Amino acid sequence: MAGVHLSEIRKLQNQLIKKLGWGPASQWHSSMFTELSQKVFEATAVKLSIATLKRFFGVLKYDGTPSITTLDALSSFLGFENWRGFKLSKKSKLSDLKEGISHKFIYAIIGFFAALIFIFLIANRNPSPLPIPEGITFSSKSVTNTYPNSVVFDFDLKDLATDSIQIQQYWDRSKTIPIRKEQKQATGIYYFPGYFEAKLMVDGNAIKKHDLFLRSNGWIGTIEYEPIPKYFTPLEQSQNSLHYPAFLSEEISNSEKPLTIAYHYINDLGNVSGDQFDLSVKIKNTYADKWAVCQSSQIYIIGTGGAMIIPFSKVGCSSDNNLMINDFYLNGKEHDLSAFGTNLDHPTPIRILNEGQKLSVSIKDQKVFSTSYSESMGKLVGLRFKFLGLGTVDSLELQDQNGIIVQL
């Protein structure tokens, strides 16, 4: 793209990394890119795919340059009018600085800091890492079966010789709890059920980690307000249907900002493979006004080793859809995902069949998509249904070769 310089893109990358506070992008988990995509969409109404964001930050190899749509959206997320505004702001600040400072003064400052850096490098050449004592322990337990849910972390740091100690609650590196060396316990809060990995971080490195499985204990519903969601109990209007309480209709329709509701089911499903299952369900999007005209809806399938996000919407909105099948991604801006377009005004039959990491999606008994993926999903632990606006779930049946696992 003409007029795009790598140095400017790096500045934009650095500004975004600083704003997010998640650490180096090379260490981000896929779910972090999912959250960033959602944050950008909420701030700019532009949906950037996970693959696009990974290419922008250099996590996925890509020889081209970002599109102006991507650069405009990320610049707007930082508070600038667009990509041009971001570039002009940088140049304006530099010009003002040059006008107010003489060349001799600039050279003196540069020389001074160069000397400091040289002294620092000499003094800290090849520093030895601090030893980690043997016998350090790290475990956790939840305090309730409801949400929000606090988790108690128990640990023994022995004679750890550092003050840089944190507990990272899950994949988001910004969600950490600072720890003092003399502590034995700490607590953290979780707003959603899920399968997480807690880490004991010392000097930025994970020295202990364990799985943290927070079950939903049946179905729970959320309105995904930030930073704290609102909870509701899904109503079973019949023996095979999940519905939202009546008061939500008015709350959603009166909102000037996009709101997403979700149904969560996270549980110990036994030794069920996330790479071998058959999911049949009917979904209906019941709100298609204002910011929800596209009837955007997603089905999440959650495993101990990964997740799937399968999008549905009106056909004309397929450009905004993004598909994730664990380590396989498709961006609706770069691929034709119109096959996932359908009218969700009525309960629409969906089937998702996974046969040994070979997945197919059918709508109304017609296969519309199939693919394979490489990384195992691990064991299956749950489902999540999201609707931009409002939606219902009917006739759900999740099974493997041994029979039905979850049913509505």
TINU-61556 format. One record per residue (C-alpha): residue in one letter; x, y, z. Coordinates in steps of 0.1 Angstrom, whole numbers, plus 5000, padded with zeros to 4 digits. Example, Ala and Ser with C-alpha at 12.3 -4.5 7.8 and 13.67 -1.06 7.14 Angstrom:
<nodes>
A512349555078/S513749895071/
</nodes>
This chain:
<nodes>
M500050005000/A501450344990/G502250575018/V502550315045/H505950285062/L506949995084/S508250245111/E504750395113/I503150055116/R505549965144/K504650285162/L500950195160/Q501749835172/N503749975202/Q500950225211/L498349935211/I500549705231/K501049985257/K497350065258/L496349695263/G499049615289/W499049245279/G502849215273/P504549125240/A502149035212/S504248725204/Q503048575237/W499348645233/H496948355234/S494448325206/S491648425230/M493448755236/F493248835199/T489548745201/E489048995230/L491049265211/S488749215181/Q485749265203/K487249575220/V487949735186/F484449655174/E482849805205/A484950115202/T484850165164/A481949945150/V484649785128/K485149405131/L488749295126/S489348925124/I491648735147/A493848645116/T494049005106/L495149115141/K497648825142/R499148935108/F499249305120/F501249215151/G503548975132/V502248655149/L501148515115/K503648555086/Y502348795060/D504348965032/G501849245025/T500949555045/P497749605065/S494749745047/I493550105053/T490449965070/T492649785096/L494850085101/D491950325104/A490150095129/L493250045151/S494050425150/S490450505160/F490650255189/L493650455202/G491550775200/F492650915167/E490251015139/N491850765115/W495250635103/R496050975087/G495251145120/F497650905138/K500450975114/L499951355115/S499851355153/K503251195154/K504751435129/S503151735146/K504651645179/L508051585164/S507951915145/D506952115176/L509851955195/K512352035167/E511152405166/G511652455203/I514952285208/S518352365192/H520452115174/K523352145199/F520952075228/I519551775210/Y523051625204/A523951685240/I520851505252/I521551215228/G525151185240/F524151195276/F521550915272/A523950705250/A526550725278/L523950615304/I522850315282/F526450215277/I527150215314/F523950025321/L524849755296/I528349715310/A527049695345/N524249445336/R526149225311/N525048865312/P523048885345/S522448545361/P518848455366/L517748445402/P517548085415/I514147935421/P513947745454/E512747385454/G509447295470/I507347595458/T503647505457/F500747665439/S497047555440/S493547705440/K489947645450/S486747835442/V484647975471/T481147935456/N479247775427/T477648105416/Y478948405397/P480748635402/N483048365417/S486148425438/V489048185438/V491448135466/F495048075456/D497247885481/F501047895477/D504347855494/L507148065480/K509847925502/D512848175502/L512148325468/A514648615464/T512648865444/D509849115448/S508449055413/I505748795420/Q502348775405/I499448535399/Q498148555363/Q494448455365/Y494148325329/W495448395294/D495048775297/R498448895311/S496949215324/K494649025348/T497248965375/I497448975413/P500549115429/I502048895456/R504348975485/K507048725494/E505648655529/Q502148585516/K500548245517/Q497148315501/A495648555475/T492248575459/G490948665424/I487448725409/Y486048555378/Y482848685361/F482348395337/P482548015339/G485247855318/Y488347645316/F491447865325/E495147825332/A496348005363/K500148085365/L502548175393/M504748445377/V508248525390/D510248795372/G507848765342/N508248385339/A505748125348/I507347885373/K504147705383/K500747665366/H497647455368/D494247425352/L491347615368/F487947475359/L485047695369/R481747515362/S478447685355/N476447425373/G473647415348/W472847705324/I473548065333/G472848375313/T474748705310/I474349045295/E477949135287/Y478149485301/E481749615307/P483549565330/I480949365350/P478249155333/K474649135344/Y473348785352/F470048615346/T468548275349/P467648125315/L463948035313/E462947685301/Q459747775283/S459347405275/Q461347095281/N463647175252/S464147555251/L466247825267/H464748175267/Y465548505284/P463348675310/A460748925297/F462449225313/L465449195290/S463449285259/E462949635271/E466449665285/I468049565252/S465749775230/N466350085251/S470150055249/E471950295226/K475050075226/P475349715213/L474649455239/T475349085237/I473548815257/A474948475262/Y473948135276/H476847935292/Y477047565300/I480447465314/N480747135332/D482746815336/L481346605307/G483546305314/N486146175290/V484546325259/S486846425231/G486546775217/D487646625184/Q484746375181/F481246505187/D477846575171/L475946895181/S472446955168/V470547275179/K468047535168/I468947895174/K466748205169/N467848575170/T464848765183/Y466149125180/A467049285147/D466749655153/K469249945154/W472749805160/A471549445158/V470049435122/C472549165112/Q471148915137/S474848825146/S475048505166/Q477848265176/I478147915188/Y481147845211/I482447495217/I484947485245/G487647225252/T490447185276/G492947255248/G491147515227/A487847645214/M485647695183/I483648005174/I481147945146/P479348265134/F475848305119/S474048615106/K471948755077/V473548675044/G474249045037/C476249075069/S478648785062/S481549025057/D481549095094/N481748725104/N484848555117/L485348185120/M487648015145/I488047635146/N490747605172/D493947685152/F492047745119/Y490848105112/L488848265084/N488248645082/G484948745066/K486749055051/E489148825032/H487048515026/D483548445015/L481648335046/S478148395031/A477548015036/F476948105073/G474348355063/T470748265071/N467548415084/L467348365121/D463848505126/H462648155133/P464347865151/T466947755126/P468447395127/I472247395130/R474347085130/I478147085139/L479746745133/N483346675143/E484846345131/G488446325143/Q489346695137/K487346715105/L484546955111/S481447025091/V478547275096/S475047225083/I472147475082/K468647335077/D470046995069/Q472347145041/K476047115046/V477447465041/F481047435053/S483747175061/T487447195072/S490047025092/Y492347155119/S495647055135/E495747125172/S493546895194/M490647055214/G491446825243/K488446715263/L485046875257/V483947095287/G481047305275/L479047525252/R478247895249/F475648075227/K476048445220/F473448675204/L474049045195/G470749165210/L468548865220/G468148505211/T466848165221/V468247805220/D466047505213/S466247135208/L469947105218/E471546765216/L475246715221/Q476546355217/D479546145210/Q479845775200/N478745665234/G475445865235/I473946195245/I476046425267/V474046745270/Q470346785260/L467547035261/
</nodes>
